[in-house]
Amino acid sequence: MLKLVLCTALLVRISLTSVAQPPYSKPSPLGTWLTTDDETGEAKSHIQIYEHKGRQYGKIIKVLRESLNHLCDECDGYRKNKPILGMVIIEDMQLLDGYWQTGRVLYPRQGKWYRLKYWLMPNDPNTLVVRGYLGPFFRTQYWTRVQNP
C-alpha cells in the first residue's frame, strides 16, 4: 500500500511539473536610455535601443548637451560629417549567454568602433550596464531607462 501511495504521489508531481507554464517575460533592454558621462556624471543623451531582424541596434534620439550636438567629422563612410543626432551608434547586438553582445558601438567623438556587451543590472530592469572593449581593455557605463518601447 505504501508503494502505491508513493508511486501515485510521484506521478502527480511529475504531471504537475509537465503542465505547460505561461512564457516567462524576461526584462528587455529595448526602449530609451539616458546616458551620462562616466567621468563627470553629467547627462549626455537619450539612446533608443530597438530590434531589427532579431538583432538590437541603438540610435541617438536626443542630445542633452549642446556641445555634443555636432557632426561626426571623425567618422568614416556614410557617417562622415553627418549629425550625431539620429545616428545609429550600436549595431548587430545578439543575445548570447545571457548578454547582448557580438556587436559594436561607435564613439562619435573619435569616430572609432568598439566591441560591445550590455545587460540589465540584476534585479533592476531600469539600469543597463554597457561595456565597450578595445582588446583586453574595457570601459563601463550605467544607463538609466527613460522609457519602455
MARDODREN-416601 format. One line per field, with one value per atom (N, C-alpha, C): residue in three letters; x negated, y, z negated. Coordinates in Angstrom, 2 decimals, decimal comma. Each point is the difference from the previous one (the first is absolute). Last residue first. Layout:
N
type	[ALA ...]
u	[X ...]
v	[Y ...]
w	[Z ...]
# end
This chain:
149
type	[PRO PRO PRO ASN ASN ASN GLN GLN GLN VAL VAL VAL ARG ARG ARG THR THR THR TRP TRP TRP TYR TYR TYR GLN GLN GLN THR THR THR ARG ARG ARG PHE PHE PHE PHE PHE PHE PRO PRO PRO GLY GLY GLY LEU LEU LEU TYR TYR TYR GLY GLY GLY ARG ARG ARG VAL VAL VAL VAL VAL VAL LEU LEU LEU THR THR THR ASN ASN ASN PRO PRO PRO ASP ASP ASP ASN ASN ASN PRO PRO PRO MET MET MET LEU LEU LEU TRP TRP TRP TYR TYR TYR LYS LYS LYS LEU LEU LEU ARG ARG ARG TYR TYR TYR TRP TRP TRP LYS LYS LYS GLY GLY GLY GLN GLN GLN ARG ARG ARG PRO PRO PRO TYR TYR TYR LEU LEU LEU VAL VAL VAL ARG ARG ARG GLY GLY GLY THR THR THR GLN GLN GLN TRP TRP TRP TYR TYR TYR GLY GLY GLY ASP ASP ASP LEU LEU LEU LEU LEU LEU GLN GLN GLN MET MET MET ASP ASP ASP GLU GLU GLU ILE ILE ILE ILE ILE ILE VAL VAL VAL MET MET MET GLY GLY GLY LEU LEU LEU ILE ILE ILE PRO PRO PRO LYS LYS LYS ASN ASN ASN LYS LYS LYS ARG ARG ARG TYR TYR TYR GLY GLY GLY ASP ASP ASP CYS CYS CYS GLU GLU GLU ASP ASP ASP CYS CYS CYS LEU LEU LEU HIS HIS HIS ASN ASN ASN LEU LEU LEU SER SER SER GLU GLU GLU ARG ARG ARG LEU LEU LEU VAL VAL VAL LYS LYS LYS ILE ILE ILE ILE ILE ILE LYS LYS LYS GLY GLY GLY TYR TYR TYR GLN GLN GLN ARG ARG ARG GLY GLY GLY LYS LYS LYS HIS HIS HIS GLU GLU GLU TYR TYR TYR ILE ILE ILE GLN GLN GLN ILE ILE ILE HIS HIS HIS SER SER SER LYS LYS LYS ALA ALA ALA GLU GLU GLU GLY GLY GLY THR THR THR GLU GLU GLU ASP ASP ASP ASP ASP ASP THR THR THR THR THR THR LEU LEU LEU TRP TRP TRP THR THR THR GLY GLY GLY LEU LEU LEU PRO PRO PRO SER SER SER PRO PRO PRO LYS LYS LYS SER SER SER TYR TYR TYR PRO PRO PRO PRO PRO PRO GLN GLN GLN ALA ALA ALA VAL VAL VAL SER SER SER THR THR THR LEU LEU LEU SER SER SER ILE ILE ILE ARG ARG ARG VAL VAL VAL LEU LEU LEU LEU LEU LEU ALA ALA ALA THR THR THR CYS CYS CYS LEU LEU LEU VAL VAL VAL LEU LEU LEU LYS LYS LYS LEU LEU LEU MET MET MET]
u	[-9,73 0,36 1,49 -2,18 0,11 0,42 -2,77 1,28 -0,10 -3,51 0,86 1,40 -4,60 1,15 0,85 -5,37 1,26 1,16 -5,59 1,05 1,30 -5,60 1,30 1,06 -5,33 0,93 1,29 -5,60 1,37 0,79 -4,65 0,54 1,48 -4,91 1,41 0,34 -4,29 0,40 1,47 -2,72 0,35 0,52 0,56 -0,90 0,42 2,74 -1,08 -1,08 5,64 -1,31 -0,92 4,83 -0,71 -1,41 5,02 -1,45 -0,60 4,66 -0,49 -1,52 4,76 -1,45 -0,54 4,88 -0,69 -1,50 4,87 -1,42 -0,65 4,57 -0,10 -1,43 1,67 0,16 -0,09 -1,69 0,32 0,11 -1,31 1,06 0,31 -4,40 0,84 0,94 -1,62 -0,50 0,92 -0,52 0,75 -0,59 -3,01 0,97 0,72 -3,98 0,83 1,00 -4,79 0,82 0,86 -3,63 0,97 0,69 -4,59 0,85 0,90 -1,66 -0,48 0,94 -1,51 0,91 -0,67 -0,70 -0,52 1,09 -0,27 0,32 -0,47 -0,12 -1,22 0,23 3,63 -1,05 -1,31 3,89 -0,04 -1,11 0,53 -0,27 -0,18 2,61 -0,79 -0,16 0,86 0,50 -0,97 1,56 -0,99 0,69 0,92 0,14 -1,07 0,74 -0,44 0,14 3,06 -1,40 -0,17 3,39 0,09 -1,43 1,20 -0,45 0,32 0,78 0,59 -0,41 -1,46 -0,44 0,50 1,02 -0,86 -0,49 3,11 0,04 -0,78 -1,00 0,73 -0,05 -0,94 -0,08 0,90 -1,27 -0,10 -0,14 -0,91 0,36 -0,14 0,14 -0,10 0,52 0,07 -1,35 -0,20 3,21 -0,06 -1,43 2,44 -0,98 0,11 2,43 0,64 -0,92 -2,39 1,41 0,68 -4,42 0,09 1,44 -1,46 0,33 0,08 -3,30 1,44 0,27 -4,41 0,60 1,53 -1,74 -0,93 0,77 1,81 0,21 -0,87 -0,17 1,18 0,29 -4,98 1,13 1,16 -3,22 -0,28 1,31 -1,22 0,56 -0,45 -0,84 -1,03 0,48 2,84 -1,07 -1,13 5,16 -0,99 -1,13 3,22 -0,15 -1,07 2,95 -0,97 0,04 1,75 0,82 -0,89 -1,43 0,04 0,80 -0,43 -1,35 -0,05 3,98 -0,21 -1,38 2,83 -1,02 -0,31 3,14 0,33 -1,02 2,22 -1,27 0,32 2,76 0,03 -1,38 0,84 1,26 0,14 -3,71 0,11 1,27 -0,62 -0,26 0,21 -0,78 0,27 -0,33 1,30 -0,73 0,32 0,54 0,29 -0,98 2,30 -1,19 0,38 3,08 -0,54 -1,26 2,40 -0,38 -0,73 0,58 0,21 -0,56 1,23 -0,32 0,33 -1,62 1,12 -0,47 -1,35 -0,39 1,24 -1,64 1,12 -0,56 -2,07 -0,24 1,22 -1,46 0,95 -0,31 -3,53 0,91 1,03 -3,21 -0,49 1,07 -0,93 0,86 -0,49 -3,39 0,92 0,79 -3,71 1,36 1,06 -5,06 0,60 1,38 -2,61 -1,00 0,64 2,45 -0,47 -1,09 4,29 -1,45 -0,53 4,87 -0,69 -1,50 5,22 -1,43 -0,59 5,12 -0,76 -1,46 4,01 -0,93 -0,71 4,55 -0,84 -0,79 1,81 0,55 -0,99 -0,71 0,66 0,62 -2,30 -0,64 0,63 2,54 -0,71 -0,68 2,22 -0,19 -0,91 2,95 -1,26 -0,10 4,02 -0,29 -1,24 2,07 -0,64 -0,37 4,14 -1,37 -0,51 3,52 0,03 -1,43 0,77 -0,06 0,11 1,52 -0,57 0,11 -0,44 1,06 -0,65 -2,37 -0,04 1,12 -0,59 -1,14 -0,03 3,39 0,13 -1,15 -0,01 1,00 0,19 -2,95 -0,52 1,00 1,36 -1,03 -0,56 3,06 0,68 -1,02 -1,69 0,68 0,72 -1,98 -1,03 0,62 2,83 -0,49 -1,06 1,58 1,04 -0,45 -2,81 0,03 1,03 -0,23 -1,19 -0,02 3,47 0,16 -1,20 -0,19 1,02 0,20 -2,87 -0,60 0,99 1,53 -0,90 -0,65 2,68 0,82 -0,87]
v	[50,42 0,14 0,25 1,79 -1,32 0,18 3,77 -0,42 -1,43 2,14 1,16 -0,45 -2,46 -0,08 1,26 -0,26 -0,05 0,04 -1,61 0,80 -0,22 -0,58 -0,44 0,96 -1,74 1,07 -0,62 -1,46 -0,33 1,26 -2,04 1,16 -0,28 -3,03 0,35 1,22 -3,50 1,13 0,31 -3,29 -0,49 1,11 1,10 -1,07 -0,50 3,50 0,17 -0,98 0,85 -0,66 0,44 1,46 0,04 -0,54 -0,26 -0,15 -0,06 1,14 0,09 -0,01 -0,99 0,02 -0,11 1,81 -0,78 0,17 0,67 0,34 -0,96 -0,40 1,39 0,52 -4,39 0,07 1,42 -2,79 1,39 0,15 -4,12 0,53 1,48 -1,34 -0,98 0,69 2,54 -0,21 -1,02 -0,12 0,70 -0,33 0,07 -0,83 0,86 -0,04 0,65 -0,98 0,83 -0,96 0,81 0,80 0,41 -1,20 2,15 -1,16 0,38 4,00 -0,88 -1,20 4,49 -1,07 -0,87 5,49 -1,36 -0,95 5,03 -0,69 -1,44 3,58 -0,53 -0,63 1,89 1,02 -0,45 -2,96 1,03 1,03 -5,19 1,16 1,16 -4,97 1,10 1,08 -5,63 1,33 1,04 -5,68 1,05 1,32 -5,83 1,19 1,02 -4,26 -0,28 1,21 -0,58 0,14 -0,31 0,01 0,48 0,33 -3,80 1,36 0,36 -4,39 0,92 1,46 -3,64 -0,30 1,02 1,74 -1,17 -0,16 3,32 -0,59 -1,31 4,31 -1,25 -0,51 4,77 -0,66 -1,24 3,62 -1,47 -0,72 5,33 -0,87 -1,47 5,63 -1,38 -0,89 4,62 -0,16 -1,39 3,30 -1,34 -0,21 4,95 -0,97 -1,33 4,24 -0,91 -1,10 4,10 -0,15 -0,82 1,31 -1,17 -0,22 2,25 0,32 -1,27 0,09 -0,06 0,36 -0,57 1,34 -0,01 -4,73 1,14 1,31 -4,57 0,81 1,27 -3,49 0,84 0,86 -1,65 -0,49 0,99 0,47 -0,44 -0,33 3,61 -1,26 -0,30 4,06 -1,04 -1,35 3,90 0,28 -1,02 0,63 -1,04 0,13 4,06 -0,96 -1,01 2,43 0,33 -1,04 1,08 0,11 0,46 -0,38 -1,31 0,02 3,80 -0,31 -1,36 1,56 0,63 -0,33 -3,19 1,05 0,55 -3,48 0,81 1,09 -3,13 0,47 0,98 -4,28 1,30 0,31 -3,94 0,68 1,35 -4,10 1,20 0,73 -5,44 1,28 1,15 -5,86 1,18 1,27 -5,79 1,16 1,17 -5,90 1,31 1,05 -4,81 0,61 1,37 -2,85 -0,81 0,53 2,38 -1,34 -0,81 4,47 -0,12 -1,36 3,33 -1,27 0,04 3,93 -0,61 -1,30 4,42 -1,34 -0,66 5,31 -0,92 -1,33 4,38 -1,02 -0,91 5,23 -1,11 -0,92 3,51 -0,25 -1,07 2,32 0,27 -0,14 1,08 -0,62 0,40 -0,22 0,90 -0,75 -1,58 -0,32 0,87 -0,34 1,14 -0,30 -3,41 0,73 1,12 -2,81 -0,83 0,66 2,01 0,01 -0,78 -1,22 1,03 -0,13 -1,50 -0,23 1,15 -2,38 1,21 -0,39 -2,68 0,03 1,35 -3,01 1,20 0,11 -4,73 1,22 1,14 -5,58 0,85 1,20 -3,79 1,31 0,90 -3,92 0,23 1,37 -4,22 1,43 0,17 -4,42 0,52 1,48 -3,67 1,26 0,62 -5,19 0,94 1,25 -3,51 0,42 1,04 -3,66 1,19 0,45 -5,17 1,22 1,21 -5,51 1,17 1,24 -4,89 0,85 1,23 -3,47 -0,01 0,82 -0,63 0,75 0,02 -2,42 1,42 0,80 -4,73 0,58 1,49 -2,47 0,07 0,67 -0,83 1,03 0,17 -3,44 1,29 1,12 -4,34 0,25 1,34 -1,44 0,31 0,32 -1,48 1,34 0,43 -4,39 0,93 1,44 -3,43 0,01 1,01 -0,75 0,70 0,11 -2,52 1,40 0,81 -4,66 0,56 1,49 -2,49 0,17 0,66 -1,18 1,16 0,27 -3,87 1,20 1,27]
w	[24,66 1,43 0,19 -4,50 0,61 1,46 -2,91 0,52 0,54 -2,41 0,08 0,36 -2,39 0,91 -0,12 -0,81 -0,74 0,99 -0,02 0,61 -0,77 -0,69 -0,51 0,55 1,55 -0,34 -0,50 1,00 -0,36 -0,32 2,81 -0,71 -0,21 1,25 0,15 -0,83 2,33 -0,84 0,23 2,42 -1,34 -0,93 5,00 -0,43 -1,37 0,57 0,96 -0,44 -1,22 -0,08 1,12 -3,13 1,28 -0,18 -2,75 -0,07 1,41 -3,32 1,37 -0,05 -3,07 -0,10 1,43 -2,02 1,02 -0,19 -2,96 0,12 0,98 -1,36 0,44 0,03 -1,61 1,45 0,55 -4,41 0,33 1,52 -2,32 -0,88 0,25 2,28 -0,68 -1,00 4,35 -1,35 -0,68 5,30 -1,04 -1,36 4,53 -0,71 -1,02 4,53 -1,01 -0,58 3,39 -0,73 -0,96 4,60 -1,01 -0,62 3,16 -0,29 -1,17 3,00 -1,06 -0,10 3,59 -0,42 -1,06 1,65 -0,13 -0,50 0,58 1,25 -0,01 -3,50 0,59 1,37 -2,39 -0,17 0,65 -0,19 1,05 -0,13 -1,27 -0,84 0,96 0,56 0,55 -1,06 -0,24 -0,32 0,57 0,81 -0,21 -0,30 -0,31 0,83 -0,34 -2,30 1,37 0,93 -4,60 0,39 1,48 -4,71 1,38 0,39 -3,72 0,26 1,44 -1,91 -0,95 0,17 2,97 -1,38 -1,01 4,46 -0,06 -1,43 3,64 -1,34 0,03 3,27 -0,10 -1,43 3,33 -1,30 -0,01 3,61 0,06 -1,33 -0,03 1,11 -0,35 -1,75 -0,48 1,12 0,60 -0,55 -0,61 3,54 -0,60 -0,47 0,59 0,49 -0,75 -0,81 0,95 0,50 -1,78 -0,36 1,08 0,64 -0,86 -0,47 4,80 -1,39 -0,86 4,24 -0,23 -1,46 2,32 0,01 -0,08 0,79 0,04 0,17 0,15 -1,20 -0,01 3,44 0,14 -1,23 0,22 0,78 0,03 -4,17 1,36 0,71 -4,33 0,48 1,42 -2,66 -0,12 0,54 -0,26 0,95 -0,05 -1,45 -0,26 1,01 -2,03 1,09 -0,37 -3,88 1,04 1,11 -5,07 1,21 1,16 -4,59 0,66 1,29 -2,91 0,48 0,71 -2,20 1,31 0,57 -3,23 -0,15 1,37 -0,45 -1,17 -0,30 4,30 -0,53 -1,12 2,65 -0,67 -0,55 2,49 0,35 -0,68 1,67 -0,82 0,43 0,45 0,66 -0,97 0,48 -0,81 0,77 0,49 0,48 -0,92 0,39 -0,59 0,52 2,18 -0,61 -0,56 2,49 -1,09 -0,66 3,57 0,47 -1,07 -1,82 1,45 0,43 -4,75 0,61 1,49 -3,90 0,70 0,66 -3,59 0,42 0,59 -0,87 0,17 0,49 -2,91 1,03 0,04 -1,88 -0,07 1,18 -2,78 1,12 -0,36 -3,20 1,35 1,07 -5,76 1,01 1,39 -4,25 0,68 1,08 -2,92 -0,43 0,68 0,51 -0,71 -0,56 2,30 -0,78 -0,84 3,09 -1,11 -0,82 2,78 0,10 -1,21 1,82 -0,77 0,23 2,27 -0,16 -0,80 0,67 -0,29 -0,18 2,90 -1,13 -0,09 2,34 0,04 -1,30 2,47 -0,58 0,11 -0,44 0,99 -0,69 -2,15 0,12 1,06 -3,10 1,26 -0,01 -3,51 0,30 1,22 -0,40 -0,51 0,32 -0,47 0,67 -0,64 0,58 -0,92 0,77 1,16 0,33 -0,98 -1,68 0,86 0,29 -0,82 -0,80 0,95 0,20 0,68 -0,87 -2,10 0,53 0,61 -2,39 1,45 0,63 -4,77 0,52 1,52 -2,28 -0,30 0,57 0,36 0,89 -0,27 -2,77 1,36 0,92 -4,41 0,03 1,42 -0,78 -0,09 0,10 -0,15 1,27 -0,01 -4,02 0,98 1,36 -3,43 -0,32 1,01 0,31 0,40 -0,25 -1,51 1,46 0,51 -4,62 0,47 1,51 -1,89 -0,37 0,50 0,53 0,88 -0,28 -2,79 1,33 0,95 -4,30 -0,06 1,36 -0,49 0,00 0,00]
# end
